[in-house]
Structure formats: C-alpha cells, structure tokens
C-alpha cells in the first residue's frame, strides 16, 4: 500500500519476494537492496508473494480481448504497482532447480500485460524501469549450476522492456549468513552502480 500514498515525482522500487517465507534469505536480500536504494531516493515496497492470493493463469486469453485478467485477486492491485514502479527487484530461492511455483505463478500472470494485435507485440509494463534479479540457493556451487534460471529471469525482465538489469546468484544462502556472502555484496555493488549512473 506504500506506493498508493506517494507523490508522483518520487522514485519507487517494487521488490518481489518469490519465496513462501517472508523472513528467509530472499527477504533478507531484498532488505539489503532496500538499504542501498533508500539513501539514493527510492521508496521501496516489498511484496511477499506468499502473503497474497494469486490464482493460476487459466490460459483463457481473456486479457488479450479485454486488456485485463479475468481473475480478480491480489494480482489485480499488483499490476498497477508494477506499472508505477521506476525499478523492480526479484528475489527468488531455487526449489528443485527452478524458481518457486509461487514465483512462476506470478510470472505466468504477467501475461495479462502483453498485447498482440495485428502481429505487433506491446507490453503494458508502465514507465521505463531498471531491474534486479537475485537468486539464492543452499547449494555451495549454485552460482555455477543455476545460470539457466538466471538467464530465464533476466530475459523475462528484458522482454517487458526493463532496460538495465543487474543479476546475481547467491549460493550457500541462509537468512543468517547471506549478508556476509561475497556474492550478495557483489550484487549490491552492481546495483549501487546501476542506480548511481
């Protein structure tokens, strides 16, 4: 609800926690990102997908004919927040070699923001944005084995017109130690450079 009360000229960062845990490693990474973004003038709002009621995409294509999703659930308000954001951050744990089902469901529902008319694809993702993708996992070598997932999520943001995306995989992550991870620090350094440019 934070974005709903802000002045139009303030920079907004929408942070999506793709974990069912609202206080796990993914949430901690978003806290770290917010800690860097806030002093640079961003007002950050974290959305914990696990706290929302978001139905599965039905593949009915109602959105293509009517410009909105047929499902009226928590995703309806989230579409507006996505469109209004100046920056978007995804933080997602790896479950069985992929993003969580919760996060995949969220991605599927973004289909409602894509129009295809007369062979021309347009995206209703709102204003130009910068993006951050942070993947975390328990595997000590996850930074080497989950690049396919990183490429997928990076490409999702790019396909929605997000012009500048920084990304990183944080292996051997736990809520207690992720702050000390050199991989997390490197991601934050890249993010700092991105929002300072």
trRosetta pair geometry for C-beta under 8 A, 3 or more apart (Angstrom, degrees):
i j d omega theta_ij theta_ji phi_ij phi_ji
1 4 5.2 -46 -169 22 62 124
1 5 7.3 38 147 -10 81 103
2 5 6.8 -80 -168 38 35 95
2 6 7.0 38 149 -38 71 109
2 43 6.6 -161 151 151 122 111
2 45 4.2 -169 49 -92 127 115
3 6 5.6 -52 -150 14 42 120
3 12 5.5 58 -114 -144 106 144
3 14 7.5 -14 -53 -82 140 97
3 43 7.6 148 -92 105 64 117
3 45 5.7 -79 -34 -14 93 154
3 81 5.5 142 36 -126 154 87
3 84 5.8 122 174 100 138 139
3 85 7.5 -72 -105 -76 146 74
6 10 4.9 -103 177 54 118 133
6 12 6.5 153 71 -81 165 114
6 43 5.8 177 -106 68 141 160
7 10 5.2 100 66 -15 83 104
10 41 7.6 -151 -156 169 73 86
10 43 5.5 27 148 -1 128 124
11 41 5.4 72 31 122 123 94
11 42 4.8 -68 107 -102 109 64
11 43 6.9 149 83 14 57 73
11 86 4.6 -71 -154 43 79 155
11 87 7.2 34 171 0 104 104
12 42 7.0 112 -132 -159 10 79
12 43 5.6 -31 -108 66 63 90
12 44 8.0 144 -165 -91 52 31
12 45 7.2 -6 -168 6 97 107
12 84 6.1 2 67 128 154 89
12 85 4.9 -113 105 -124 102 57
12 86 5.3 123 50 8 62 88
12 87 7.4 -171 99 34 47 72
13 33 7.8 -148 151 137 147 109
13 34 7.3 -177 87 -104 134 72
13 37 5.2 -20 -3 167 161 158
13 42 4.4 32 -14 177 116 131
13 43 7.2 174 24 78 76 39
13 44 4.6 -22 71 -105 108 76
13 45 7.3 168 86 25 58 63
13 85 6.4 69 -133 -159 21 107
13 86 6.8 -55 -71 64 58 82
13 87 4.2 -20 -111 74 86 105
13 88 7.2 178 -160 -82 64 26
13 89 6.4 29 174 -8 108 107
14 45 5.8 -20 -115 67 60 95
14 47 6.8 7 -174 -5 91 115
14 81 5.4 124 -109 149 139 101
14 82 6.2 -118 71 -97 166 49
14 84 8.0 103 -45 75 125 79
14 85 4.0 -80 -5 -88 109 148
14 87 7.4 177 26 91 62 54
14 88 5.1 -13 67 -113 94 76
14 89 7.3 -174 94 27 48 69
15 30 4.5 120 168 -152 137 118
15 33 6.5 154 -112 83 131 130
15 34 6.6 -67 -34 -61 156 102
15 44 5.9 25 -14 -172 121 102
15 45 6.7 -179 25 87 82 42
15 46 4.4 -33 78 -104 113 68
15 47 6.8 168 84 20 55 69
15 88 7.7 166 -85 -162 35 48
15 89 4.4 -9 -117 63 77 110
15 91 6.9 12 -178 1 95 110
16 47 5.4 -18 -110 65 60 104
16 49 6.6 42 -172 -46 89 105
16 88 7.1 15 -6 -176 107 94
16 89 6.8 -177 25 90 68 56
16 90 5.2 -16 66 -110 108 63
16 91 7.1 173 86 27 57 67
16 103 7.7 114 140 -126 116 95
16 106 6.9 154 -172 156 138 160
17 22 6.8 92 110 -124 157 55
17 26 5.1 123 -152 124 83 113
17 27 5.2 21 -124 -83 140 73
17 30 5.8 -81 -77 -16 93 152
17 46 6.1 41 -25 -179 111 102
17 47 6.6 -163 21 90 80 50
17 48 4.6 -18 62 -110 128 60
17 49 6.2 -151 84 5 67 80
17 50 7.5 -57 107 8 106 95
17 91 5.7 -20 -113 68 57 103
18 26 6.2 -122 52 -161 68 156
18 49 5.8 23 -119 14 40 138
18 90 6.3 29 -27 -171 123 88
18 91 6.4 -170 18 87 88 47
18 92 3.6 -6 61 -103 139 86
18 93 7.2 -160 92 19 92 62
18 99 6.2 -48 158 -169 148 106
18 100 5.4 164 150 35 93 114
18 102 6.2 155 -173 94 65 99
18 103 3.2 24 -155 -83 119 125
18 106 6.9 -124 -114 30 91 142
19 22 7.8 -175 92 -66 96 29
19 24 5.1 -104 137 56 158 131
19 25 7.5 129 -57 57 162 70
19 26 4.0 162 -11 30 125 141
19 27 6.8 -97 54 -30 127 84
19 48 7.9 -49 71 -149 72 84
19 49 7.7 134 50 45 29 100
19 50 6.7 -34 112 -29 51 125
19 91 7.5 -43 -9 114 102 87
19 92 6.9 163 -48 -138 74 41
19 93 5.0 61 -92 2 108 111
19 100 6.3 140 -107 -27 43 154
19 102 7.5 84 -159 65 10 140
19 103 7.9 4 -50 -45 35 114
20 49 7.6 -70 -90 86 48 88
20 50 3.9 117 -146 -101 50 130
20 100 6.7 -169 -24 -170 85 152
20 102 5.7 159 -66 -30 82 155
21 24 3.4 69 97 -23 133 119
21 26 7.2 127 70 37 91 104
21 27 6.9 -110 113 -10 81 120
21 50 6.8 86 -16 -6 17 164
22 27 5.8 80 172 -79 38 149
22 48 4.3 4 -110 -133 96 156
22 50 6.1 -129 -53 64 84 122
22 51 6.4 50 -79 -44 129 112
23 27 5.4 -78 -115 66 21 154
23 28 7.8 56 -178 -49 50 85
23 175 6.6 37 142 -128 71 153
24 27 5.6 104 51 15 52 101
24 28 7.1 -99 120 -5 34 96
24 93 6.9 -33 122 -47 138 137
24 175 5.4 -117 -157 -64 38 113
25 28 5.5 -56 -146 37 33 113
25 29 6.3 37 155 -22 67 102
25 93 6.4 99 65 -86 111 109
25 136 4.6 -136 127 120 129 157
25 170 7.4 -163 167 97 124 129
25 173 4.2 93 -155 144 153 116
25 174 6.1 -110 -73 -149 114 12
25 175 5.2 -122 -67 -69 57 59
25 178 4.9 136 -143 -56 91 146
26 29 5.8 -52 -151 32 31 112
26 30 6.7 30 150 -15 62 104
26 91 4.1 145 -166 130 82 102
26 92 6.1 46 -118 -87 131 13
26 93 5.4 -99 -46 -36 115 86
26 134 7.4 150 -136 99 69 107
26 136 6.1 -156 -74 32 67 123
27 30 5.7 -55 -152 37 34 112
27 31 6.5 40 148 -24 66 101
27 46 7.3 78 -140 -179 80 147
27 48 7.1 4 -94 -99 113 106
27 91 7.3 162 -62 100 24 141
27 175 7.5 5 60 -116 96 109
28 31 5.4 -47 -150 31 36 116
28 32 6.6 38 149 -20 64 100
28 175 5.1 153 -31 -140 140 71
28 178 5.1 122 100 62 132 135
28 179 6.8 -95 165 -50 120 86
29 32 5.6 -51 -154 33 35 113
29 33 6.5 36 148 -19 66 103
29 91 4.7 168 81 -137 119 136
29 134 4.8 -169 154 132 145 153
29 136 6.3 -167 -37 -40 143 132
29 170 6.8 -170 -95 12 133 156
29 173 7.9 -18 -52 -153 117 143
29 178 6.1 -83 -64 155 82 142
29 184 6.3 -129 -116 -131 93 114
29 187 7.9 -2 -158 91 111 148
30 33 5.4 -49 -146 36 37 113
30 34 6.2 39 153 -19 67 104
30 46 5.3 104 143 -116 141 121
30 89 6.3 145 -120 110 86 131
30 91 4.8 -123 -52 3 94 150
30 134 7.7 -165 -63 49 63 140
31 34 5.7 -54 -148 38 30 112
31 35 6.3 39 150 -26 63 105
31 46 7.9 -13 -70 -67 62 152
32 35 5.5 -50 -151 30 32 118
32 36 6.9 24 153 -12 62 103
32 178 7.7 -128 -24 122 140 105
32 179 6.5 175 -83 -110 126 77
32 184 6.5 33 96 172 171 117
32 188 6.0 -83 149 -85 113 128
33 36 6.0 -62 -157 39 33 105
33 37 6.0 23 152 -16 70 114
33 44 7.6 153 109 -130 88 148
33 89 5.3 128 140 -137 164 166
33 91 7.6 -153 -2 -58 138 125
33 132 6.1 168 -132 95 142 165
33 134 7.3 -138 -51 -23 131 144
33 188 7.0 -145 -91 -107 57 84
33 191 6.2 -90 -130 171 88 169
34 37 5.6 -59 -134 43 33 107
34 38 5.8 40 167 -32 70 105
34 42 7.9 -130 -139 98 59 114
34 44 4.0 -157 -124 85 100 167
34 46 7.1 -62 -56 -52 140 109
35 38 6.6 -38 -133 22 20 111
35 39 8.0 13 165 -6 48 101
36 39 7.2 -67 -167 35 30 100
36 40 7.1 11 149 -5 63 118
36 188 5.6 169 -47 -160 153 99
36 191 6.0 97 99 104 149 118
36 192 5.6 -98 -171 -80 131 87
36 195 7.6 137 133 41 100 139
37 40 5.7 -76 -157 46 39 107
37 42 3.8 -44 161 56 102 137
37 44 5.5 103 84 -63 130 121
37 87 7.2 -151 -134 77 138 151
37 191 7.7 -63 -64 154 90 120
37 195 6.4 -178 -116 -85 76 175
38 41 8.0 134 -178 5 29 10
38 42 6.0 -88 -84 69 34 77
38 43 7.5 60 -118 -102 76 34
38 44 6.1 -77 -68 -1 88 114
40 192 8.0 176 -53 -137 143 65
40 195 5.1 85 132 132 162 125
40 196 6.8 -104 -124 -78 134 70
42 86 7.4 -137 -120 68 98 119
42 87 6.5 -37 -126 35 139 131
42 195 7.2 -59 -33 -152 129 146
45 81 7.1 -100 86 -160 141 127
47 51 8.0 -139 -177 53 61 108
47 52 7.1 11 179 -37 102 133
47 78 6.7 90 -146 -118 163 110
47 81 7.3 120 -54 111 138 157
48 51 4.4 65 87 2 104 111
48 52 7.4 165 92 -15 59 88
49 52 5.7 -64 -154 33 43 112
49 54 6.8 -47 -161 13 91 139
49 102 5.0 136 116 157 127 113
49 103 6.4 157 32 -82 167 61
49 106 5.6 -79 -120 -57 139 136
50 102 6.2 -15 -76 -148 71 160
52 73 7.8 104 163 145 94 101
52 74 3.9 -151 -166 101 103 157
52 75 7.5 108 154 -57 135 61
52 78 7.4 31 -145 -50 161 133
53 73 5.0 -119 112 -169 89 111
53 74 4.9 124 55 -10 65 113
54 73 5.7 153 -111 113 37 131
54 74 5.5 -78 -66 62 76 99
54 75 4.8 90 -127 -50 98 103
54 78 7.8 -10 -95 11 122 149
54 105 6.0 132 111 129 113 117
54 106 6.3 24 135 -87 164 71
54 109 6.3 -98 -177 -25 114 161
55 58 7.9 3 133 -43 116 91
55 71 4.7 -137 58 -159 128 147
55 73 5.2 146 -4 -12 95 155
55 75 7.6 -99 35 2 69 126
55 109 7.9 115 75 -90 60 127
56 105 5.8 -83 -104 -135 67 105
56 108 7.0 1 -161 91 65 146
57 105 7.5 -179 -7 -156 83 62
57 108 4.0 -128 -1 144 131 110
57 109 5.4 -163 -65 -80 96 57
57 111 6.0 63 -129 31 148 130
58 62 7.9 33 66 2 119 111
58 70 6.9 -48 34 60 133 125
58 71 7.1 149 -12 -48 110 113
60 70 6.0 -21 70 12 139 147
61 64 4.6 -27 -175 20 86 121
61 65 6.8 75 135 -12 83 95
62 65 6.2 -69 -159 43 37 102
62 66 5.7 -16 163 22 76 120
62 68 7.9 -39 124 87 96 56
62 69 6.9 80 82 -159 108 35
62 70 3.8 55 67 -47 161 114
63 66 6.5 -77 -123 59 24 82
63 67 6.9 6 -170 -172 61 4
63 68 6.1 -113 -123 103 77 14
63 69 5.1 -9 -78 -85 114 51
63 70 7.1 -109 -47 -19 72 74
63 111 6.7 133 61 114 151 81
63 112 3.8 -132 -125 -129 154 75
64 115 6.8 135 -133 -131 65 61
64 116 6.6 -26 -135 43 116 84
66 70 7.6 94 48 -73 140 75
67 115 7.3 -4 -108 -86 74 120
67 124 7.8 73 -160 -24 88 164
68 76 7.9 40 -173 -127 114 90
68 79 7.9 165 -135 78 85 175
68 112 6.4 29 -163 -179 32 122
69 72 7.9 167 98 -67 92 44
69 75 6.6 -7 52 102 160 123
69 76 7.0 -133 57 -87 112 76
69 79 7.7 -175 3 -54 115 143
69 109 6.6 6 -99 -162 155 89
69 112 4.0 -54 -61 -100 93 153
71 75 6.9 41 97 48 111 125
71 76 7.9 -147 105 -52 68 95
71 109 7.7 -79 58 -128 133 113
72 76 5.7 13 -144 -47 58 144
73 76 6.4 145 60 -9 37 95
74 77 6.3 -51 -167 37 53 104
74 78 6.4 54 140 -22 73 111
75 78 5.0 -61 -147 41 42 119
75 79 6.5 58 154 -35 71 90
75 106 7.5 -179 -108 -129 110 67
75 109 4.9 -80 -147 159 155 151
75 112 8.0 110 138 26 126 143
76 79 6.2 -43 -162 14 28 112
76 80 7.9 21 147 -8 55 99
77 80 6.0 -55 -165 34 43 110
77 81 6.6 41 144 -18 71 107
78 81 5.4 -53 -148 37 41 114
78 82 6.2 45 153 -23 70 102
79 82 5.8 -56 -153 33 30 112
79 83 6.4 24 153 -15 65 108
79 112 7.0 -63 -100 92 134 122
79 113 6.6 177 -141 -72 103 109
80 83 5.7 -57 -147 39 32 110
80 84 6.1 24 157 -15 67 113
81 84 5.9 -62 -143 42 27 107
81 85 6.4 40 156 -40 63 104
82 85 6.0 -49 -151 14 28 116
82 88 6.7 28 -140 -98 76 136
82 110 7.8 -164 -164 -118 173 100
82 113 7.5 -79 99 -78 140 157
82 125 6.5 -75 142 -155 106 69
82 126 6.5 172 120 2 64 129
83 113 7.9 -169 -70 -128 99 128
83 124 6.8 -23 -102 151 120 78
83 125 6.5 -172 -102 170 66 28
83 126 3.0 149 -162 -62 58 119
83 127 7.5 97 173 5 59 68
84 126 6.0 -109 -40 -144 25 155
84 127 7.7 36 -146 13 24 108
85 88 5.3 92 113 -69 147 84
85 126 6.9 103 42 84 63 150
85 127 7.9 -156 80 55 40 98
85 129 6.2 40 107 -113 90 127
86 127 6.6 -28 -102 93 60 127
86 129 6.1 161 171 -118 29 73
86 130 7.3 13 143 22 73 84
87 129 5.7 150 -102 -166 31 89
87 130 4.7 -18 -113 64 94 86
87 131 6.7 176 -163 -81 69 37
87 132 7.4 35 171 -5 107 95
87 195 7.2 -12 -85 -96 156 112
88 129 5.6 24 -1 169 96 145
88 130 7.9 178 27 87 60 45
88 131 5.1 -14 67 -112 83 86
88 132 7.5 -160 101 31 47 68
88 157 7.1 -171 80 -127 119 114
88 162 6.7 -91 43 -106 113 136
89 131 7.0 161 -86 -162 43 58
89 132 4.1 -5 -118 61 87 108
89 133 7.8 -172 -157 -72 56 30
89 134 7.0 13 -178 4 99 106
90 103 7.5 94 -164 -153 111 127
90 131 7.5 13 1 -175 93 104
90 132 7.1 -170 32 95 59 62
90 133 5.0 0 61 -118 106 68
90 134 6.9 -177 94 32 59 64
90 153 6.1 -139 89 -176 151 128
90 157 7.5 -139 -4 -62 126 120
91 134 4.5 -7 -111 69 78 109
91 136 7.2 16 -174 -3 87 108
92 99 4.9 -24 171 -134 144 96
92 100 6.4 -147 -160 7 94 92
92 103 5.0 38 -121 -90 121 171
92 133 7.8 -24 18 -165 108 80
92 134 7.3 151 23 86 62 59
92 135 5.6 -24 72 -111 87 69
92 136 7.5 171 87 25 39 71
92 153 7.1 -165 28 -98 143 155
93 100 6.3 52 64 -46 83 109
93 135 7.6 114 -124 -166 19 62
93 136 5.4 -42 -105 75 67 85
93 137 6.5 127 -164 -88 70 52
93 173 7.7 -142 -115 78 92 131
94 97 6.6 14 -179 -106 109 12
94 98 7.0 124 -152 54 73 16
94 99 7.4 -63 -112 -89 49 33
94 135 6.3 56 -52 178 94 105
94 136 7.2 -141 -2 92 83 38
94 137 3.9 -2 28 -94 123 110
94 138 7.9 -128 62 15 101 69
94 139 7.4 -38 71 9 143 110
94 142 6.5 -168 13 -146 151 129
94 146 5.8 -94 -91 -111 145 148
94 149 6.7 144 -107 55 103 175
95 98 6.5 -40 69 69 70 67
95 99 7.3 14 30 145 91 21
95 100 4.9 77 3 -98 132 63
95 101 7.3 -66 77 -13 147 74
97 146 7.5 -166 -150 -106 56 90
97 149 7.5 -171 165 -53 56 126
98 104 7.3 21 144 -63 117 128
98 149 6.1 177 -129 -103 45 119
99 103 4.4 -95 161 83 118 126
99 104 5.4 146 88 -55 109 84
99 107 7.5 77 87 -12 157 137
99 135 7.9 -97 -92 -118 81 106
99 149 6.4 155 -42 -158 78 116
99 152 8.0 -128 -20 95 116 129
99 153 7.0 117 -65 -71 132 118
100 103 4.6 92 58 8 86 99
100 104 6.9 -148 95 -5 45 86
101 104 5.5 -53 -143 38 34 113
101 105 6.2 43 154 -25 65 103
102 105 5.9 -55 -155 31 25 114
102 106 6.8 27 147 -17 60 104
103 106 5.4 -49 -153 33 39 116
103 107 6.5 40 149 -19 67 102
104 107 5.6 -51 -149 36 35 113
104 108 6.4 40 151 -22 65 103
105 108 5.7 -50 -149 32 31 114
105 109 6.6 28 154 -18 62 106
106 109 5.9 -61 -154 35 30 110
106 110 7.1 42 147 -31 61 96
107 110 5.6 -43 -161 14 39 117
107 156 6.1 -56 -142 -144 119 152
108 111 6.1 -22 176 -11 49 114
109 112 6.3 -16 174 2 61 110
110 113 5.4 -43 -176 25 67 114
110 114 7.6 63 135 -20 74 98
110 156 7.7 88 70 -176 156 111
110 160 7.2 -57 169 -86 134 135
111 114 5.8 -58 -161 29 48 111
113 123 6.1 38 135 -166 93 71
113 124 4.7 -132 -162 65 78 83
113 125 5.7 84 156 -73 138 65
113 160 7.2 31 105 -131 130 110
114 121 6.6 -18 -170 -163 99 94
114 122 7.5 156 -158 83 52 44
114 123 5.6 -22 -104 -106 69 71
114 124 7.6 -149 -70 18 24 79
115 121 7.2 153 84 -154 54 45
115 122 4.7 -10 61 61 104 92
115 123 7.7 -165 23 -78 74 25
115 124 6.8 64 -14 -23 105 105
116 119 7.3 5 -177 -114 88 14
116 120 7.2 163 -152 75 50 38
116 121 5.4 -15 -99 -98 78 70
116 122 8.0 179 -77 23 34 65
117 120 5.9 -26 71 58 68 89
117 122 7.4 -15 22 13 98 109
123 159 7.5 154 -82 141 148 65
123 160 5.3 176 -177 -144 149 56
123 161 5.4 -175 73 -13 139 116
125 129 7.2 -93 137 6 113 127
125 160 4.3 109 -75 175 156 102
125 161 5.5 174 51 45 134 110
125 162 7.4 -92 141 -50 152 78
126 129 7.3 60 85 -42 98 115
128 161 7.0 -101 -116 144 63 105
128 163 5.7 7 -168 -10 104 125
129 161 7.5 92 31 104 90 81
129 162 4.8 -46 82 -119 100 82
129 163 7.1 154 69 15 45 80
130 162 6.8 89 -152 -172 15 93
130 163 6.9 -53 -91 62 57 81
130 164 4.5 -27 -124 72 89 100
130 165 7.3 171 -173 -80 60 42
130 194 5.8 145 -175 159 141 118
130 195 6.8 -179 81 -83 161 75
131 157 4.4 178 130 -170 174 148
131 162 4.1 29 -23 172 129 145
131 164 7.1 164 27 87 69 51
131 165 4.2 -15 73 -108 105 85
131 166 7.5 -178 96 28 58 56
132 165 7.2 175 -80 -157 23 65
132 166 5.5 -12 -113 66 73 87
132 167 7.1 157 -165 -86 48 51
132 187 7.5 94 -162 174 110 106
132 191 5.5 17 -101 -105 129 117
132 194 7.8 172 -76 61 93 159
133 150 6.7 137 117 -148 130 71
133 153 4.7 144 -146 119 141 120
133 154 5.7 -118 20 -75 156 67
133 157 6.6 -139 -52 -13 115 140
133 165 6.4 24 -5 -179 103 112
133 166 7.6 -168 30 96 68 44
133 167 4.0 -3 63 -115 101 100
133 168 7.6 159 91 24 68 47
134 167 7.3 -164 -70 -149 39 57
134 168 6.0 -2 -117 63 69 84
134 170 6.5 11 -174 -7 93 116
134 184 7.8 48 -148 -121 126 77
134 187 5.9 83 -105 179 101 159
135 142 7.8 -143 122 152 104 119
135 146 6.0 -145 127 126 146 138
135 149 6.1 117 -121 111 159 119
135 150 5.8 -113 5 -83 141 83
135 153 7.1 157 -60 24 113 151
135 167 7.7 27 -2 -176 95 96
135 168 7.4 -155 34 102 73 44
135 169 4.7 -22 73 -113 105 72
135 170 6.9 176 89 22 50 71
136 142 7.8 67 -174 112 35 155
136 169 7.5 156 -89 -166 33 54
136 170 4.3 -22 -106 69 83 104
136 171 7.8 -177 -153 -79 57 17
136 173 3.8 -39 -172 33 114 165
136 178 6.7 -17 -129 -118 145 129
137 142 3.7 168 67 -125 129 159
137 146 6.3 152 -20 -28 149 154
137 169 7.1 -8 10 -174 108 98
137 170 7.5 156 22 83 62 58
137 171 5.8 -24 67 -121 92 57
137 172 7.8 11 93 -29 66 28
137 173 6.3 96 51 22 26 105
138 142 7.4 114 60 -45 30 138
138 171 8.0 11 126 -170 11 61
138 172 6.6 41 -168 -117 38 34
138 173 6.7 -94 -82 50 44 65
138 174 7.5 55 -111 -67 84 81
139 142 3.9 124 72 -58 100 92
139 145 6.7 -49 118 46 152 129
139 146 7.9 141 55 -30 133 116
139 171 5.8 -68 90 -147 67 100
139 172 7.1 -81 97 -60 27 60
140 171 5.7 80 -164 152 23 122
140 172 4.6 37 -105 -65 62 113
141 144 4.9 -40 173 38 89 113
141 145 5.8 69 117 -12 92 109
141 171 6.3 141 19 -142 2 155
142 145 6.0 -72 -132 48 35 94
142 146 5.2 4 -176 -1 78 122
142 169 5.7 -146 126 161 91 118
142 170 7.7 5 88 92 126 31
142 171 3.6 164 44 -107 96 92
142 172 7.2 -173 15 -23 112 56
143 146 7.4 -46 -103 40 15 94
143 169 4.5 160 -112 91 61 112
143 170 7.5 28 -75 -100 99 12
143 171 4.6 -89 -22 -25 87 118
143 183 6.0 -137 -83 -111 134 142
144 147 7.5 -33 -175 -27 27 105
146 149 4.7 -32 -178 34 90 117
146 150 6.2 98 124 -24 81 94
146 169 5.4 152 74 -130 113 144
147 150 5.2 -52 -146 38 41 116
147 151 6.1 45 154 -23 71 102
147 169 7.3 -92 -79 -26 56 146
148 151 5.8 -52 -148 35 30 111
148 152 6.5 34 151 -22 62 105
149 152 5.5 -52 -150 33 33 116
149 153 6.5 22 158 -11 67 105
150 153 6.2 -61 -148 41 29 102
150 154 6.0 31 155 -20 65 112
150 167 5.6 132 -166 148 103 134
150 168 7.9 -26 -128 -161 131 4
150 169 5.7 -82 -68 -54 130 107
151 154 5.6 -57 -142 40 28 115
151 155 6.1 29 157 -21 64 110
152 155 5.9 -62 -151 37 25 110
152 156 6.6 31 151 -25 63 102
153 156 5.4 -42 -148 26 37 117
153 157 6.9 33 155 -13 63 99
153 167 7.2 147 90 -128 105 135
154 157 6.2 -59 -159 37 31 106
154 158 6.4 27 148 -15 66 111
154 165 5.6 148 -146 119 80 145
154 167 5.2 -69 -83 -38 109 158
155 158 5.4 -55 -142 41 35 113
155 159 6.0 39 157 -25 68 105
156 159 5.9 -56 -148 33 26 111
156 160 6.8 15 154 -10 60 108
157 160 5.9 -65 -155 41 33 106
157 162 4.0 -44 167 44 92 142
157 165 5.0 123 96 -96 139 139
158 161 7.8 75 -180 -51 34 10
158 162 6.1 -84 -82 60 33 84
158 165 6.4 -89 -61 -4 84 141
162 165 5.6 72 118 -65 116 104
164 194 5.9 161 140 -152 123 108
166 187 6.8 139 138 -158 112 70
166 190 4.2 163 -155 129 138 116
166 191 5.3 -154 69 -76 149 63
166 194 5.2 -120 -26 -45 127 145
167 187 7.6 -46 158 -127 19 104
168 183 6.0 163 167 172 120 87
168 184 7.5 155 112 -102 140 34
168 186 6.3 155 -121 92 148 96
168 187 3.5 -118 26 -86 150 110
168 190 7.1 151 -44 33 120 139
169 183 6.7 -57 92 -177 51 138
170 173 4.8 67 119 -70 104 125
170 178 6.3 53 154 -144 145 98
170 181 5.4 79 -157 125 106 159
170 183 4.5 163 -115 104 64 122
170 184 5.0 41 -114 -64 133 82
170 187 7.0 -64 -61 -12 105 141
171 181 7.9 165 59 -148 54 132
171 183 6.4 105 21 -9 72 163
172 177 7.7 -49 131 100 88 134
172 181 7.3 163 78 -109 89 117
173 177 7.3 -166 -151 80 41 90
173 178 4.8 36 -152 -94 92 103
173 181 6.6 -30 -99 -54 79 155
173 184 7.8 108 -110 -55 109 118
174 177 4.9 51 57 29 94 98
174 178 6.5 -160 65 -38 36 85
175 178 6.4 -32 -125 3 21 115
177 180 5.4 -61 -169 42 68 110
177 181 6.7 87 135 -48 82 88
178 181 5.4 -32 -156 -1 45 122
178 184 5.5 105 170 -58 78 156
179 184 6.8 -105 -122 98 20 151
180 184 7.9 71 64 47 24 126
181 184 4.0 85 74 5 105 104
181 185 6.7 -171 96 -7 57 82
182 185 5.4 -52 -146 39 37 114
182 186 6.2 43 152 -24 67 102
183 186 5.7 -50 -148 33 30 112
183 187 6.6 32 151 -19 61 103
184 187 5.6 -52 -151 34 34 113
184 188 6.4 33 152 -17 65 105
185 188 5.7 -55 -148 38 33 111
185 189 6.4 38 151 -23 65 103
186 189 5.6 -49 -148 32 33 114
186 190 6.6 32 153 -17 64 103
187 190 5.8 -55 -152 36 32 110
187 191 6.2 32 150 -19 66 108
188 191 5.4 -53 -144 39 33 114
188 192 6.2 42 153 -25 66 102
189 192 5.6 -49 -148 32 30 115
189 193 6.6 30 153 -17 62 104
190 193 5.8 -55 -153 36 32 112
190 194 6.4 38 148 -25 64 106
191 194 5.4 -52 -149 32 34 117
191 195 6.5 13 162 -4 68 106
192 195 6.6 -66 -146 44 26 94
192 196 5.9 18 160 -16 64 119
193 196 5.9 -66 -139 41 25 108
193 197 6.4 36 161 -38 63 104
194 197 6.3 -55 -157 14 23 112
